[in-house]
Amino acid sequence: MDLRLRGKRALVTGASRGIGRAIALSLADFKVDVAINFFRHRAAAEQVREEIEKRGARSLVLKGNVANPNHVAEIFQEIERAWGGLDILISNAASGVLKPIEELTLHHFQWTMEINAAALLPLAQHFVRLPSSGEKIIVAVSSLGAVRAIPNYTLVGASKAALESMVRHLAAELAPRGVRVNAVSAGTVDTDALKHFPNREELLEESRRRTPAGRLITPQDVANVVVYLCTDFASMIHGQTILVDGGYAIRA
């Protein structure tokens, strides 16, 4: 299948594991060059780099905390030096505090908002300044907790709701400048991040039971939709959050 992505250049934040890894490798399958951003897991990022290059695409491994504006500036400087420009930005890196309300602090709130929502602003600002080979694409990765209440998910859910709002506003402002902005919201995905949930097994079982499609979402399911949004086939999708949940959200 030719999605007309060959030779495009992408940055995927949080690309060393989970959904970010699946997105990076899926883009490389279509010969997109991928800059792999990571913060803590260099060995995993290097493994992703090897897999990308086996697929015949170029790669960069870039360490940086996207919640730190100085790190973001350095990441884009390295990309411009190496590739001269960028066509696709995937804002996937996420973190957060999973605790009952009584245990949360304003510090927890600020940290979660900075990395999950606020980071998209400097990422987008640097991205739109770089040269591209055509229309620029931004895709942010959200979660169902942006619109549904999930136990211990108060801060992450709020940050993802803010992220989706920012996507809409960025899309309205940047579309006239040739930048297409959307989000993909994932249902329950059994990744390393889910291991931090104190009620992980209960959450997984409940999600399986309630999903009409009969199984949990995989990182690849999410990556497939992200790749589609990067193609010309999605050229008139702007400011939307595409839900990938196997039908979970349609049940009361």
N, C-alpha and C positions, 0 to 999 in steps of 0.2 A: 504494500500500500504506500502510495506517495502522498504525503501530507504537505509537501512543498516546504519543508522545514530545513532541508539540508543547508549547512553553512551558517545557520543562525547561531547567535551567541547568547547564552543564558547564564544567569546567576541564580543558584538555588540556595537559600539560607537554611541552615540546619539540615544539611544534606548528607550527613554521615550515617544516619540511621533512619529507620521507620519510613514514614511517608515521604520525607525529603529525599531519602535514598532512592525510593521507588520512582519518584518524579525525575531525579537526575538520570537514572539509568533508562527510563522510558524516553526521555528527550534524546539521549545518546543513541537509542535504537533508530531514531530518524535522522541521525548524523548531525545533531545539534551539539556544538561545543559547549561544555558545561563548566562553570566555575563553582567549585564545591566550597561552601562556607561551613565552618565548624567552629566550636569554641573549646570543647574539652576532649573530644575523642579523635585525636590525630590518626591513630592507627586505623580506625574505621574509615576515616576520610580518605586515607591513602588506598584502602581497598576499593572504595568507590571509584577513585581515579583510575586504578588498574582496569576495573570493569568497563569504564567509559572508553578507555583507549583500546581495549579489545574490540569494542564495537565500531572502531574507526573514527572516533571523534576526538577532538582535543580537550584537555582539561587543565584546570588550575585548582590548587588547594590553598584556600585562604582562611587563615585563622582570624577570628574576630567576634566580639560580642556585639550583636546588632543593637542592643540597648545603649551602647556607647557611641555617640555621634563621631568621636575621633576615630574609632575603629571602622565605622561605616565609611568615612572619608578615605581611609587607607585602603580599604577593600576596593573601592571604585578607582582609586589611583593605580592600583596594581592591575586591574582589568584593562584600564585605558593604555597602560604601558605595554601590556602583553598583546592585546587584541585590537586596540584602537577604538573600540566602541562596544555596544551591547544592545541586543534586540529584545530580550525577554528577562523579566524579573519575577522570580517566584519567592514570595515572602512566606516562608514556612516555619522558621525558627520560633519556638514557643517554650514557655516555662510557666511557673505559677505555684501558688501555695494551695494545697488541698487540705483544708481544716474546717471544723465546725465554726460557726460565726463567732462564738465566744472566744475562740483562740486566735482570731485574726487581728492584725494590727494595721495601722496606716502604712507602715514600712512594707508589709506584705502586699498591700494594695498598690503602692507605687511601683514596686518591683514587677509585679504581674502586668500592670498596665504598660509600663515602659517597654517590656520586651514583646508583649503580645499585640499591642495596638500602636503605641507611640512610635515604635521603630519603623513602621511603614512610612512615616512622613519623611525622615531623612533619606531612607532608601529610595523613595520615589523622587525626591528632589535631585539627588545625585544622578539617578537613572535618566531622567528627562534631559539632563544636560549633555549626556554622552551621544556621540553620533550613532546612528543605526542604519540598517540596510533597507528600512521601510517602516511600516507601522510598528510602534512599540507596544509591547504586551506586558501588563502587570497582572499577576494572579496571586491572591492572598489565600492562605489556608485557614479556615475557620472551623468551628465545631457546632454540633447541635445544641450545646449548652448556651449558645448565644440567645436562643429563643425558648429553651426548655429548662426547667429547674432540675438540677441533678445534685444529689447529696454531696456535700463538701466541695462543690464546684462554684461557689458564690463569686469569687474573685476572677477565676478563669472565664466563667460565663460572662461576667460583666465586661471583661477585656475583649472577648471575642465579639460581643455586641457592638462595642466601640469600634472594633476593626471593621465590621461590616458596614457601619455608618460611614467610616472614613472612605471605604471603597466606593460608596455611592457618591460622595462629594468629590473625590478625586476623579471619578469617571465623568461627572458633569463638567468639571473644569478642564480636564485634559483631553477629552475627546476631540474638540476642535483643533488640537495640536497634534493629532495623529497618535494618541496614546489610548489604548483600550484597557480598561481596568475592571476586573471581576474578582469574585471569591468563590472558592469551593468549600462547602461545609460538609464535614465527615460525620457520619454516625459513629457508633462504637467500633473502634479499631483496636485489636489486641496488639499494641506495640509496647516498647519498653516504658513509655510514659505511663501506661495504664498500671504498671507495677507499683506506682506510688499511691494508687487509690487504696485506702484501707478496706474498702468493700469490693475489691476487684472481682472476685469470683461471683458474687451476687450480681454485680453489674453485668458481667458477661452472660450469665445464665438468663437474666431478665431480658437482655437485648436479643439473645437468640430466640427466646420464646415469643417476643413481640414483633419480630421482623417478618413481614409477609414473605420475603424472598427466601427465608429459611436458613440463613447463615449470617455470620458477622461480616462486616465490611473488611476488606483487606487493603493494605497500602496501595496495591496495584489498582484496585477499583478507583481509588481517589486519583492516582497518577493518570489513569486513562482519561478522566474528565479534564484534568489540568492540561494535558497535551492537546486535547481537542480545542480548548479555549485559546491555545496559542496558535491555532491554524486560521487560515482565511475562511474556513467553513463557519467560524464563529464571528465573522467580521461585524455583525450587527447585534452582538450581545455586549451590552455596556452596563456597568454598574449593578450587575446581578450577583446574587449568591446562589450557586447551584448546589442543591442538597443531594448528597450521595449516602443513602442510608438503608437501601433495600426496602423502602416503604415503611420504616419504623414510625416516622412522624405522622403518617396518615391515619394511624390508629389512635383512638381516644384513650 
